[in-house]
Amino acid sequence: MDLSPAGTGRMGIALVVLAVLGLLTWQTMEAGKYRSLTWILLAFFAVRVVLGWLRSRKMGYEESTRNRNRLDV
């Protein structure tokens, strides 16, 4: 599992945690404004996770560690 900033491992773990929180919200809270607010907040954080993952891929964090760890002096 790739836990680098651009890796899918970190994004997957974060989305699974948010999904579990969503299930717990659905099971434990009564329907109403607080449950709706919780759903909105969880959706906001899920979107942030995906956008952060896309941004890190665009910035080139996925380049191999061999190229990043070179010591050209």
Biopython code that builds the backbone (N, CA, C, O; Angstrom):
import numpy as np
from Bio.PDB.StructureBuilder import StructureBuilder

atoms = [
    (1, "MET", "N", (0.851, -1.172, 0.000)),
    (1, "MET", "CA", (0.000, 0.000, 0.000)),
    (1, "MET", "C", (0.898, 1.237, 0.000)),
    (1, "MET", "O", (1.825, 1.345, 0.802)),
    (2, "ASP", "N", (0.616, 2.143, -0.888)),
    (2, "ASP", "CA", (1.417, 3.354, -1.056)),
    (2, "ASP", "C", (0.851, 4.464, -0.169)),
    (2, "ASP", "O", (-0.240, 4.976, -0.420)),
    (3, "LEU", "N", (1.611, 4.829, 0.876)),
    (3, "LEU", "CA", (1.156, 5.872, 1.793)),
    (3, "LEU", "C", (1.851, 7.205, 1.552)),
    (3, "LEU", "O", (1.884, 8.059, 2.438)),
    (4, "SER", "N", (2.404, 7.386, 0.361)),
    (4, "SER", "CA", (3.003, 8.670, 0.011)),
    (4, "SER", "C", (1.891, 9.694, -0.198)),
    (4, "SER", "O", (0.727, 9.320, -0.340)),
    (5, "PRO", "N", (2.236, 10.987, -0.219)),
    (5, "PRO", "CA", (1.186, 12.005, -0.390)),
    (5, "PRO", "C", (0.331, 11.818, -1.628)),
    (5, "PRO", "O", (-0.855, 12.148, -1.602)),
    (6, "ALA", "N", (0.886, 11.303, -2.704)),
    (6, "ALA", "CA", (0.099, 11.102, -3.924)),
    (6, "ALA", "C", (-0.422, 9.687, -4.039)),
    (6, "ALA", "O", (-1.086, 9.348, -5.019)),
    (7, "GLY", "N", (-0.131, 8.855, -3.054)),
    (7, "GLY", "CA", (-0.563, 7.469, -3.115)),
    (7, "GLY", "C", (-2.047, 7.305, -2.836)),
    (7, "GLY", "O", (-2.673, 8.126, -2.164)),
    (8, "THR", "N", (-2.585, 6.231, -3.367)),
    (8, "THR", "CA", (-4.012, 5.984, -3.174)),
    (8, "THR", "C", (-4.298, 5.377, -1.815)),
    (8, "THR", "O", (-5.456, 5.334, -1.398)),
    (9, "GLY", "N", (-3.285, 4.909, -1.115)),
    (9, "GLY", "CA", (-3.485, 4.293, 0.191)),
    (9, "GLY", "C", (-4.026, 5.263, 1.219)),
    (9, "GLY", "O", (-4.981, 4.954, 1.931)),
    (10, "ARG", "N", (-3.418, 6.438, 1.299)),
    (10, "ARG", "CA", (-3.881, 7.439, 2.263)),
    (10, "ARG", "C", (-5.283, 7.906, 1.934)),
    (10, "ARG", "O", (-6.111, 8.068, 2.831)),
    (11, "MET", "N", (-5.558, 8.123, 0.664)),
    (11, "MET", "CA", (-6.889, 8.568, 0.271)),
    (11, "MET", "C", (-7.912, 7.484, 0.577)),
    (11, "MET", "O", (-9.001, 7.783, 1.067)),
    (12, "GLY", "N", (-7.582, 6.256, 0.300)),
    (12, "GLY", "CA", (-8.493, 5.154, 0.567)),
    (12, "GLY", "C", (-8.820, 5.014, 2.045)),
    (12, "GLY", "O", (-9.977, 4.822, 2.419)),
    (13, "ILE", "N", (-7.792, 5.113, 2.882)),
    (13, "ILE", "CA", (-8.004, 5.030, 4.328)),
    (13, "ILE", "C", (-8.889, 6.169, 4.801)),
    (13, "ILE", "O", (-9.812, 5.948, 5.585)),
    (14, "ALA", "N", (-8.625, 7.375, 4.343)),
    (14, "ALA", "CA", (-9.430, 8.535, 4.753)),
    (14, "ALA", "C", (-10.876, 8.393, 4.307)),
    (14, "ALA", "O", (-11.788, 8.707, 5.072)),
    (15, "LEU", "N", (-11.102, 7.929, 3.092)),
    (15, "LEU", "CA", (-12.469, 7.773, 2.600)),
    (15, "LEU", "C", (-13.205, 6.645, 3.329)),
    (15, "LEU", "O", (-14.412, 6.735, 3.551)),
    (16, "VAL", "N", (-12.485, 5.589, 3.699)),
    (16, "VAL", "CA", (-13.112, 4.511, 4.468)),
    (16, "VAL", "C", (-13.511, 5.012, 5.851)),
    (16, "VAL", "O", (-14.595, 4.691, 6.340)),
    (17, "VAL", "N", (-12.647, 5.791, 6.479)),
    (17, "VAL", "CA", (-12.977, 6.357, 7.792)),
    (17, "VAL", "C", (-14.196, 7.270, 7.690)),
    (17, "VAL", "O", (-15.084, 7.216, 8.540)),
    (18, "LEU", "N", (-14.242, 8.097, 6.667)),
    (18, "LEU", "CA", (-15.399, 8.975, 6.482)),
    (18, "LEU", "C", (-16.670, 8.175, 6.196)),
    (18, "LEU", "O", (-17.752, 8.553, 6.645)),
    (19, "ALA", "N", (-16.548, 7.081, 5.457)),
    (19, "ALA", "CA", (-17.714, 6.235, 5.189)),
    (19, "ALA", "C", (-18.222, 5.566, 6.464)),
    (19, "ALA", "O", (-19.430, 5.454, 6.673)),
    (20, "VAL", "N", (-17.300, 5.122, 7.312)),
    (20, "VAL", "CA", (-17.697, 4.523, 8.583)),
    (20, "VAL", "C", (-18.392, 5.562, 9.459)),
    (20, "VAL", "O", (-19.402, 5.266, 10.097)),
    (21, "LEU", "N", (-17.857, 6.766, 9.489)),
    (21, "LEU", "CA", (-18.515, 7.833, 10.244)),
    (21, "LEU", "C", (-19.895, 8.145, 9.681)),
    (21, "LEU", "O", (-20.824, 8.427, 10.437)),
    (22, "GLY", "N", (-20.035, 8.096, 8.370)),
    (22, "GLY", "CA", (-21.339, 8.300, 7.744)),
    (22, "GLY", "C", (-22.335, 7.218, 8.137)),
    (22, "GLY", "O", (-23.497, 7.510, 8.419)),
    (23, "LEU", "N", (-21.876, 5.957, 8.155)),
    (23, "LEU", "CA", (-22.755, 4.867, 8.582)),
    (23, "LEU", "C", (-23.158, 5.009, 10.046)),
    (23, "LEU", "O", (-24.314, 4.782, 10.404)),
    (24, "LEU", "N", (-22.208, 5.384, 10.880)),
    (24, "LEU", "CA", (-22.527, 5.595, 12.292)),
    (24, "LEU", "C", (-23.506, 6.746, 12.468)),
    (24, "LEU", "O", (-24.400, 6.682, 13.312)),
    (25, "THR", "N", (-23.341, 7.783, 11.684)),
    (25, "THR", "CA", (-24.273, 8.910, 11.735)),
    (25, "THR", "C", (-25.670, 8.460, 11.347)),
    (25, "THR", "O", (-26.647, 8.814, 12.007)),
    (26, "TRP", "N", (-25.766, 7.687, 10.285)),
    (26, "TRP", "CA", (-27.056, 7.225, 9.796)),
    (26, "TRP", "C", (-27.744, 6.306, 10.813)),
    (26, "TRP", "O", (-28.963, 6.349, 10.978)),
    (27, "GLN", "N", (-26.940, 5.469, 11.495)),
    (27, "GLN", "CA", (-27.500, 4.506, 12.435)),
    (27, "GLN", "C", (-27.855, 5.119, 13.786)),
    (27, "GLN", "O", (-28.815, 4.679, 14.419)),
    (28, "THR", "N", (-27.117, 6.108, 14.239)),
    (28, "THR", "CA", (-27.261, 6.555, 15.625)),
    (28, "THR", "C", (-28.006, 7.874, 15.788)),
    (28, "THR", "O", (-28.539, 8.133, 16.868)),
    (29, "MET", "N", (-28.063, 8.704, 14.777)),
    (29, "MET", "CA", (-28.702, 10.009, 14.935)),
    (29, "MET", "C", (-30.115, 9.990, 14.374)),
    (29, "MET", "O", (-30.401, 9.307, 13.390)),
    (30, "GLU", "N", (-30.977, 10.739, 15.008)),
    (30, "GLU", "CA", (-32.339, 10.887, 14.502)),
    (30, "GLU", "C", (-32.330, 11.830, 13.304)),
    (30, "GLU", "O", (-31.496, 12.730, 13.202)),
    (31, "ALA", "N", (-33.276, 11.602, 12.405)),
    (31, "ALA", "CA", (-33.382, 12.467, 11.234)),
    (31, "ALA", "C", (-33.720, 13.880, 11.698)),
    (31, "ALA", "O", (-34.605, 14.080, 12.529)),
    (32, "GLY", "N", (-33.011, 14.837, 11.156)),
    (32, "GLY", "CA", (-33.238, 16.223, 11.528)),
    (32, "GLY", "C", (-32.083, 17.080, 11.085)),
    (32, "GLY", "O", (-31.252, 16.660, 10.279)),
    (33, "LYS", "N", (-32.034, 18.287, 11.615)),
    (33, "LYS", "CA", (-31.027, 19.232, 11.135)),
    (33, "LYS", "C", (-29.605, 18.847, 11.559)),
    (33, "LYS", "O", (-28.656, 19.133, 10.830)),
    (34, "TYR", "N", (-29.436, 18.201, 12.729)),
    (34, "TYR", "CA", (-28.088, 17.833, 13.146)),
    (34, "TYR", "C", (-27.525, 16.698, 12.299)),
    (34, "TYR", "O", (-26.335, 16.691, 11.981)),
    (35, "ARG", "N", (-28.363, 15.750, 11.937)),
    (35, "ARG", "CA", (-27.902, 14.672, 11.071)),
    (35, "ARG", "C", (-27.583, 15.214, 9.688)),
    (35, "ARG", "O", (-26.597, 14.801, 9.079)),
    (36, "SER", "N", (-28.391, 16.123, 9.185)),
    (36, "SER", "CA", (-28.118, 16.725, 7.880)),
    (36, "SER", "C", (-26.819, 17.520, 7.905)),
    (36, "SER", "O", (-26.031, 17.463, 6.961)),
    (37, "LEU", "N", (-26.600, 18.255, 8.981)),
    (37, "LEU", "CA", (-25.352, 19.020, 9.113)),
    (37, "LEU", "C", (-24.153, 18.080, 9.150)),
    (37, "LEU", "O", (-23.116, 18.363, 8.549)),
    (38, "THR", "N", (-24.296, 16.970, 9.852)),
    (38, "THR", "CA", (-23.197, 16.001, 9.918)),
    (38, "THR", "C", (-22.904, 15.418, 8.548)),
    (38, "THR", "O", (-21.738, 15.261, 8.186)),
    (39, "TRP", "N", (-23.943, 15.089, 7.771)),
    (39, "TRP", "CA", (-23.755, 14.580, 6.411)),
    (39, "TRP", "C", (-23.037, 15.604, 5.548)),
    (39, "TRP", "O", (-22.145, 15.254, 4.775)),
    (40, "ILE", "N", (-23.421, 16.866, 5.677)),
    (40, "ILE", "CA", (-22.789, 17.924, 4.880)),
    (40, "ILE", "C", (-21.315, 18.049, 5.237)),
    (40, "ILE", "O", (-20.471, 18.187, 4.351)),
    (41, "LEU", "N", (-20.999, 18.002, 6.525)),
    (41, "LEU", "CA", (-19.593, 18.109, 6.948)),
    (41, "LEU", "C", (-18.771, 16.910, 6.468)),
    (41, "LEU", "O", (-17.639, 17.078, 6.013)),
    (42, "LEU", "N", (-19.326, 15.716, 6.564)),
    (42, "LEU", "CA", (-18.607, 14.537, 6.087)),
    (42, "LEU", "C", (-18.382, 14.593, 4.573)),
    (42, "LEU", "O", (-17.320, 14.207, 4.085)),
    (43, "ALA", "N", (-19.372, 15.069, 3.844)),
    (43, "ALA", "CA", (-19.215, 15.214, 2.392)),
    (43, "ALA", "C", (-18.145, 16.262, 2.069)),
    (43, "ALA", "O", (-17.353, 16.081, 1.144)),
    (44, "PHE", "N", (-18.127, 17.356, 2.836)),
    (44, "PHE", "CA", (-17.116, 18.385, 2.639)),
    (44, "PHE", "C", (-15.711, 17.810, 2.823)),
    (44, "PHE", "O", (-14.820, 18.062, 2.012)),
    (45, "PHE", "N", (-15.519, 17.037, 3.892)),
    (45, "PHE", "CA", (-14.199, 16.460, 4.138)),
    (45, "PHE", "C", (-13.828, 15.416, 3.085)),
    (45, "PHE", "O", (-12.658, 15.301, 2.721)),
    (46, "ALA", "N", (-14.791, 14.665, 2.598)),
    (46, "ALA", "CA", (-14.509, 13.686, 1.541)),
    (46, "ALA", "C", (-14.068, 14.392, 0.257)),
    (46, "ALA", "O", (-13.142, 13.939, -0.416)),
    (47, "VAL", "N", (-14.722, 15.485, -0.077)),
    (47, "VAL", "CA", (-14.327, 16.256, -1.260)),
    (47, "VAL", "C", (-12.924, 16.829, -1.073)),
    (47, "VAL", "O", (-12.122, 16.832, -2.007)),
    (48, "ARG", "N", (-12.630, 17.310, 0.127)),
    (48, "ARG", "CA", (-11.285, 17.833, 0.391)),
    (48, "ARG", "C", (-10.223, 16.759, 0.259)),
    (48, "ARG", "O", (-9.137, 17.024, -0.257)),
    (49, "VAL", "N", (-10.518, 15.552, 0.715)),
    (49, "VAL", "CA", (-9.559, 14.449, 0.593)),
    (49, "VAL", "C", (-9.277, 14.161, -0.873)),
    (49, "VAL", "O", (-8.118, 14.027, -1.265)),
    (50, "VAL", "N", (-10.317, 14.066, -1.682)),
    (50, "VAL", "CA", (-10.138, 13.755, -3.107)),
    (50, "VAL", "C", (-9.407, 14.895, -3.817)),
    (50, "VAL", "O", (-8.512, 14.642, -4.624)),
    (51, "LEU", "N", (-9.776, 16.141, -3.528)),
    (51, "LEU", "CA", (-9.093, 17.270, -4.167)),
    (51, "LEU", "C", (-7.629, 17.358, -3.746)),
    (51, "LEU", "O", (-6.770, 17.674, -4.569)),
    (52, "GLY", "N", (-7.336, 17.085, -2.490)),
    (52, "GLY", "CA", (-5.940, 17.072, -2.032)),
    (52, "GLY", "C", (-5.138, 15.991, -2.710)),
    (52, "GLY", "O", (-3.976, 16.198, -3.057)),
    (53, "TRP", "N", (-5.754, 14.825, -2.902)),
    (53, "TRP", "CA", (-5.067, 13.738, -3.599)),
    (53, "TRP", "C", (-4.786, 14.116, -5.048)),
    (53, "TRP", "O", (-3.693, 13.873, -5.560)),
    (54, "LEU", "N", (-5.785, 14.717, -5.711)),
    (54, "LEU", "CA", (-5.587, 15.139, -7.099)),
    (54, "LEU", "C", (-4.523, 16.224, -7.200)),
    (54, "LEU", "O", (-3.723, 16.229, -8.136)),
    (55, "ARG", "N", (-4.511, 17.139, -6.241)),
    (55, "ARG", "CA", (-3.515, 18.212, -6.256)),
    (55, "ARG", "C", (-2.109, 17.651, -6.061)),
    (55, "ARG", "O", (-1.175, 18.082, -6.737)),
    (56, "SER", "N", (-1.948, 16.704, -5.151)),
    (56, "SER", "CA", (-0.616, 16.141, -4.918)),
    (56, "SER", "C", (-0.131, 15.366, -6.140)),
    (56, "SER", "O", (1.063, 15.372, -6.437)),
    (57, "ARG", "N", (-1.034, 14.704, -6.847)),
    (57, "ARG", "CA", (-0.638, 14.016, -8.081)),
    (57, "ARG", "C", (-0.211, 15.014, -9.132)),
    (57, "ARG", "O", (0.755, 14.781, -9.859)),
    (58, "LYS", "N", (-0.937, 16.145, -9.222)),
    (58, "LYS", "CA", (-0.617, 17.151, -10.235)),
    (58, "LYS", "C", (0.724, 17.808, -9.948)),
    (58, "LYS", "O", (1.441, 18.177, -10.878)),
    (59, "MET", "N", (1.072, 17.960, -8.674)),
    (59, "MET", "CA", (2.319, 18.623, -8.303)),
    (59, "MET", "C", (3.536, 17.719, -8.467)),
    (59, "MET", "O", (4.666, 18.183, -8.315)),
    (60, "GLY", "N", (3.329, 16.441, -8.773)),
    (60, "GLY", "CA", (4.451, 15.564, -9.078)),
    (60, "GLY", "C", (5.006, 14.814, -7.897)),
    (60, "GLY", "O", (6.161, 14.393, -7.939)),
    (61, "TYR", "N", (4.230, 14.626, -6.834)),
    (61, "TYR", "CA", (4.729, 13.864, -5.693)),
    (61, "TYR", "C", (4.858, 12.387, -5.998)),
    (61, "TYR", "O", (5.461, 11.648, -5.219)),
    (62, "GLU", "N", (4.303, 11.938, -7.121)),
    (62, "GLU", "CA", (4.344, 10.520, -7.413)),
    (62, "GLU", "C", (5.640, 10.075, -8.073)),
    (62, "GLU", "O", (5.795, 8.892, -8.377)),
    (63, "GLU", "N", (6.568, 10.984, -8.300)),
    (63, "GLU", "CA", (7.819, 10.573, -8.926)),
    (63, "GLU", "C", (8.544, 9.607, -8.002)),
    (63, "GLU", "O", (8.367, 9.641, -6.784)),
    (64, "SER", "N", (9.328, 8.780, -8.572)),
    (64, "SER", "CA", (9.941, 7.702, -7.802)),
    (64, "SER", "C", (10.852, 8.247, -6.708)),
    (64, "SER", "O", (11.429, 9.326, -6.841)),
    (65, "THR", "N", (10.969, 7.496, -5.645)),
    (65, "THR", "CA", (11.815, 7.914, -4.527)),
    (65, "THR", "C", (13.282, 7.935, -4.931)),
    (65, "THR", "O", (14.076, 8.678, -4.356)),
    (66, "ARG", "N", (13.637, 7.131, -5.905)),
    (66, "ARG", "CA", (15.029, 7.140, -6.356)),
    (66, "ARG", "C", (15.403, 8.508, -6.914)),
    (66, "ARG", "O", (16.493, 9.009, -6.641)),
    (67, "ASN", "N", (14.515, 9.114, -7.690)),
    (67, "ASN", "CA", (14.806, 10.425, -8.256)),
    (67, "ASN", "C", (14.777, 11.514, -7.184)),
    (67, "ASN", "O", (15.531, 12.483, -7.271)),
    (68, "ARG", "N", (13.933, 11.370, -6.195)),
    (68, "ARG", "CA", (13.844, 12.398, -5.154)),
    (68, "ARG", "C", (15.012, 12.331, -4.181)),
    (68, "ARG", "O", (15.403, 13.349, -3.612)),
    (69, "ASN", "N", (15.573, 11.139, -3.985)),
    (69, "ASN", "CA", (16.624, 10.967, -2.988)),
    (69, "ASN", "C", (18.037, 11.106, -3.553)),
    (69, "ASN", "O", (19.012, 10.812, -2.861)),
    (70, "ARG", "N", (18.149, 11.539, -4.772)),
    (70, "ARG", "CA", (19.483, 11.705, -5.350)),
    (70, "ARG", "C", (20.185, 12.871, -4.702)),
    (70, "ARG", "O", (19.580, 13.906, -4.425)),
    (71, "LEU", "N", (21.467, 12.693, -4.464)),
    (71, "LEU", "CA", (22.256, 13.745, -3.850)),
    (71, "LEU", "C", (23.259, 14.273, -4.854)),
    (71, "LEU", "O", (24.446, 13.956, -4.788)),
    (72, "ASP", "N", (22.774, 15.083, -5.785)),
    (72, "ASP", "CA", (23.649, 15.684, -6.788)),
    (72, "ASP", "C", (24.238, 16.967, -6.204)),
    (72, "ASP", "O", (23.553, 17.983, -6.087)),
    (73, "VAL", "N", (25.501, 16.904, -5.847)),
    (73, "VAL", "CA", (26.180, 18.093, -5.311)),
    (73, "VAL", "C", (27.365, 18.454, -6.133)),
    (73, "VAL", "O", (28.054, 19.428, -5.828)),
]
sb = StructureBuilder()
sb.init_structure("model")
sb.init_model(0)
sb.init_chain("A")
sb.init_seg("    ")
for serial, (resi, resn, name, xyz) in enumerate(atoms, 1):
    if name == "N":
        sb.init_residue(resn, " ", resi, " ")
    sb.init_atom(name, np.array(xyz, "f"), 0.0, 1.0, " ", f" {name:<3s}", serial, name[0])
structure = sb.get_structure()
